[in-house]
Amino acid sequence: MKQTEKKSSKDENTPWMKWAYVGIALIVAVAMVGTYLAPMFEKKPTAQVGNTAVIGYTIFSEDGRPLITTDQNLLASEYEKGNFVLLTYGLEMPVGAQVSGENIAPIPIAYPETNGTVGAGLLGFETNAISVGLVGMQAGETRTIPFSYGENDFEIDISEEEANEIGLNFTEAKVGEPFLREFMISSGITLGNETNQTPTLRFWKVTDKTDDSMTVTCRYGSARVTLNGITG
C-alpha cells in the first residue's frame, strides 16, 4: 500500500510540473521575442530643416519614364527594355534648403563612364522640391516628389539647322522622344552656370515638330526619393 500511494502521488504531481516547465519556457520565449522586436518599435530618426540627408533617388520624365537613377537594378531593367538611363551616385543634401530655381547642380555620372568630364544637371527647381520633400521623412522611407517650374515652361524652338548643329538628327527626331544634350538657352535664361567647371547634361524631349523646326523641353516630372540616413 505504501508503494502504491507513493506512486499515485508522483503521478498526480507530474502534469503540474510539466505545465510549470511549459510556462517558464513560454515566459523565456516571449522575453526573447520582445528583445528581438524591440528595435522594430524604436522611433526612427526624422529629417528636419537644417539636417543633412543621404538619399537615393530616381528622376522620372513627365510621362513617368526613368531618366536618372541610383538604383542599379532599375538601370539593368530599363536597359533590357531598350531605354537609356543614367546611373548616378547617392547624394548628400541639406533638408529644407532653397536655392535659385535656375541654379544647376552637376551630379557625377557613374554609368556610362564619363571619367568626370560631364555630369547630370538638376535645376534648382528640382533640388528645392527634393530638399523640402525630405522634411518629416524617416530613415528608410521612400517618397515620390513632384516637380513644379512655376511660369517657366523651359521650351525652346530650334530650326533644322540648329538641331543638326547640336547633333540631333532632325529627320529622325520624333515627338515624345527623349535625347541627352548639354544645356541650351530658354526665354533669355541661360540654363547653365558659367562658374561650373563640369559641363552638365540633361534629358530633353521633342514636344512638337514641323517641316523645318521643332520644339523641345527639358522639364522632368518627379523624383522618387529614399532617405538612406541623416548625417547632421
Secondary structure, DSSP 8 states (H G I E B T S, - for coil): -HHHHHHHHHHHHHHHHHHHHHHHHHHHHHHHHHHHHGGGGS---B--TT-EEEEEEEEE-TTS-EEEES-HHHHHHHHHTT---EEE--EEEETT----TT-EEEEEEEETT-TTS-EEEEEHHHHHHHHHHTTT-BTT-EEEEE---TT---EEEEEHHHHHHTT--TTT--TT-EEEEE--EETTEESS-TT-SS-EEEEEEEEEE-SSEEEEE----EEEEEEEEE--
